[in-house]
């Protein structure tokens, strides 16, 4: 499963994704039998990496990802969040 998001420039930096991410992560833990959640962003996207760190995610590496919206492949950094112990 993959989920993507885009925040238009007029609304970036207002904390909307940080608020939504907490709800999305809690919902994923509740609904899906998964051990980890992975997130990625283009290497230059410092704001997204800041969000990932604020969510408690840790870096796991980079890989090329095809973006259908841009019709190109970009190098992206990835972070991971492990399921909390019950």
NUGU-53336 format. One record per residue: residue number from 0; x negated, y, z negated of N, C-alpha, C in turn; residue in three letters. Coordinates in steps of 0.05 Angstrom, whole numbers, plus 5000, padded with zeros to 4 digits. Last residue first. Layout:
BEGIN
(gupa NUM,(X,Y,Z),(X,Y,Z),(X,Y,Z),'ALA')
...
END
This chain:
BEGIN
(gupa 85,(4937,4933,4552),(4964,4934,4539),(4962,4930,4510),'UNK')
(gupa 84,(4891,4977,4583),(4896,4952,4568),(4923,4955,4554),'UNK')
(gupa 83,(4905,5009,4646),(4899,5010,4617),(4905,4983,4604),'UNK')
(gupa 82,(4874,4993,4707),(4899,4991,4691),(4890,4992,4662),'UNK')
(gupa 81,(4825,5040,4731),(4833,5013,4723),(4858,5014,4706),'UNK')
(gupa 80,(4817,5079,4786),(4827,5080,4759),(4837,5052,4752),'UNK')
(gupa 79,(4766,5105,4830),(4784,5083,4821),(4792,5088,4792),'UNK')
(gupa 78,(4749,5140,4891),(4748,5137,4862),(4769,5115,4854),'UNK')
(gupa 77,(4711,5155,4949),(4733,5141,4936),(4727,5138,4906),'UNK')
(gupa 76,(4701,5199,5004),(4692,5189,4978),(4716,5176,4964),'UNK')
(gupa 75,(4696,5191,5074),(4712,5198,5050),(4699,5185,5026),'UNK')
(gupa 74,(4684,5213,5138),(4672,5200,5115),(4687,5210,5090),'UNK')
(gupa 73,(4734,5206,5189),(4719,5223,5170),(4707,5205,5148),'UNK')
(gupa 72,(4757,5201,5255),(4747,5186,5231),(4730,5205,5215),'UNK')
(gupa 71,(4816,5230,5284),(4787,5226,5282),(4781,5210,5256),'UNK')
(gupa 70,(4866,5255,5285),(4858,5238,5307),(4827,5235,5308),'UNK')
(gupa 69,(4890,5280,5243),(4867,5294,5256),(4857,5280,5281),'UNK')
(gupa 68,(4929,5244,5230),(4937,5272,5233),(4915,5288,5247),'UNK')
(gupa 67,(4902,5197,5224),(4919,5200,5248),(4927,5229,5252),'UNK')
(gupa 66,(4838,5186,5206),(4860,5204,5200),(4877,5207,5225),'UNK')
(gupa 65,(4800,5132,5185),(4813,5145,5207),(4837,5161,5198),'UNK')
(gupa 64,(4743,5134,5144),(4772,5131,5145),(4783,5145,5169),'UNK')
(gupa 63,(4684,5106,5119),(4697,5120,5140),(4727,5113,5141),'UNK')
(gupa 62,(4668,5111,5049),(4673,5096,5073),(4686,5114,5094),'UNK')
(gupa 61,(4634,5109,4985),(4645,5123,5008),(4650,5103,5031),'UNK')
(gupa 60,(4646,5096,4914),(4632,5096,4939),(4645,5112,4961),'UNK')
(gupa 59,(4671,5102,4865),(4665,5074,4873),(4651,5073,4901),'UNK')
(gupa 58,(4678,5144,4807),(4670,5140,4835),(4663,5111,4841),'UNK')
(gupa 57,(4737,5139,4766),(4708,5138,4769),(4701,5133,4798),'UNK')
(gupa 56,(4790,5178,4735),(4780,5160,4756),(4750,5161,4757),'UNK')
(gupa 55,(4817,5212,4702),(4801,5191,4690),(4790,5171,4710),'UNK')
(gupa 54,(4840,5256,4724),(4858,5234,4719),(4843,5210,4707),'UNK')
(gupa 53,(4796,5288,4733),(4814,5296,4712),(4834,5273,4705),'UNK')
(gupa 52,(4775,5261,4778),(4760,5261,4753),(4779,5268,4730),'UNK')
(gupa 51,(4815,5275,4815),(4810,5247,4809),(4795,5244,4783),'UNK')
(gupa 50,(4810,5331,4815),(4835,5319,4806),(4830,5290,4798),'UNK')
(gupa 49,(4759,5335,4838),(4764,5346,4811),(4789,5334,4799),'UNK')
(gupa 48,(4770,5315,4888),(4752,5300,4870),(4755,5309,4842),'UNK')
(gupa 47,(4803,5356,4907),(4814,5329,4903),(4797,5312,4885),'UNK')
(gupa 46,(4766,5398,4908),(4790,5400,4891),(4802,5372,4887),'UNK')
(gupa 45,(4728,5384,4947),(4721,5385,4919),(4745,5385,4900),'UNK')
(gupa 44,(4722,5357,5002),(4747,5364,4987),(4742,5363,4957),'UNK')
(gupa 43,(4681,5338,5032),(4681,5366,5026),(4704,5375,5008),'UNK')
(gupa 42,(4695,5283,5041),(4672,5290,5024),(4672,5320,5015),'UNK')
(gupa 41,(4764,5269,5036),(4741,5277,5052),(4720,5288,5034),'UNK')
(gupa 40,(4784,5220,4988),(4787,5246,5000),(4762,5251,5017),'UNK')
(gupa 39,(4821,5170,4952),(4799,5179,4968),(4805,5206,4980),'UNK')
(gupa 38,(4835,5122,4900),(4841,5148,4913),(4816,5156,4929),'UNK')
(gupa 37,(4864,5065,4872),(4842,5077,4886),(4851,5102,4900),'UNK')
(gupa 36,(4880,5029,4815),(4890,5049,4834),(4865,5062,4846),'UNK')
(gupa 35,(4882,4961,4792),(4869,4987,4796),(4883,5003,4817),'UNK')
(gupa 34,(4913,4916,4788),(4893,4920,4768),(4880,4948,4769),'UNK')
(gupa 33,(4984,4908,4795),(4958,4916,4806),(4939,4921,4783),'UNK')
(gupa 32,(5043,4899,4804),(5024,4882,4790),(4997,4886,4802),'UNK')
(gupa 31,(5084,4958,4798),(5067,4940,4814),(5048,4924,4796),'UNK')
(gupa 30,(5113,4991,4764),(5126,4977,4785),(5110,4955,4798),'UNK')
(gupa 29,(5079,5014,4725),(5104,5001,4717),(5115,4983,4738),'UNK')
(gupa 28,(5037,5035,4754),(5031,5015,4734),(5056,5000,4727),'UNK')
(gupa 27,(5068,5072,4785),(5054,5050,4798),(5047,5028,4778),'UNK')
(gupa 26,(5084,5108,4745),(5104,5092,4760),(5091,5069,4773),'UNK')
(gupa 25,(5036,5130,4729),(5052,5116,4709),(5072,5098,4723),'UNK')
(gupa 24,(5022,5155,4779),(5006,5134,4767),(5021,5117,4747),'UNK')
(gupa 23,(5063,5193,4785),(5060,5172,4805),(5043,5149,4793),'UNK')
(gupa 22,(5055,5226,4740),(5080,5212,4742),(5077,5188,4762),'UNK')
(gupa 21,(5004,5246,4752),(5009,5232,4726),(5034,5215,4728),'UNK')
(gupa 20,(5013,5271,4801),(4996,5247,4800),(5001,5232,4774),'UNK')
(gupa 19,(5043,5317,4790),(5056,5295,4804),(5040,5269,4802),'UNK')
(gupa 18,(5004,5349,4764),(5029,5341,4750),(5042,5317,4764),'UNK')
(gupa 17,(4967,5353,4805),(4959,5342,4779),(4983,5332,4764),'UNK')
(gupa 16,(4996,5378,4844),(4988,5351,4848),(4979,5338,4822),'UNK')
(gupa 15,(5004,5430,4821),(5027,5413,4828),(5019,5384,4831),'UNK')
(gupa 14,(4966,5468,4809),(4969,5445,4791),(4992,5426,4798),'UNK')
(gupa 13,(4954,5507,4845),(4974,5513,4825),(4980,5490,4806),'UNK')
(gupa 12,(4919,5495,4886),(4908,5507,4862),(4928,5514,4841),'UNK')
(gupa 11,(4963,5508,4941),(4940,5494,4930),(4930,5509,4905),'UNK')
(gupa 10,(5003,5534,4966),(5010,5522,4940),(4986,5507,4928),'UNK')
(gupa 9,(4985,5553,5015),(4999,5572,4998),(5004,5561,4969),'UNK')
(gupa 8,(4965,5506,5040),(4947,5525,5028),(4960,5545,5009),'UNK')
(gupa 7,(5003,5448,5022),(4997,5470,5040),(4981,5491,5025),'UNK')
(gupa 6,(4980,5386,5007),(4991,5410,4994),(4983,5433,5012),'UNK')
(gupa 5,(4993,5320,5023),(4981,5345,5033),(4995,5368,5018),'UNK')
(gupa 4,(4980,5250,5013),(4994,5276,5006),(4979,5299,5019),'UNK')
(gupa 3,(4994,5180,5016),(4979,5204,5023),(4995,5228,5014),'UNK')
(gupa 2,(4987,5113,4997),(5003,5137,4994),(4985,5161,5001),'UNK')
(gupa 1,(4990,5045,5014),(4975,5070,5015),(4995,5093,5013),'UNK')
(gupa 0,(4983,4977,5000),(5000,5000,5000),(4982,5025,5000),'UNK')
END
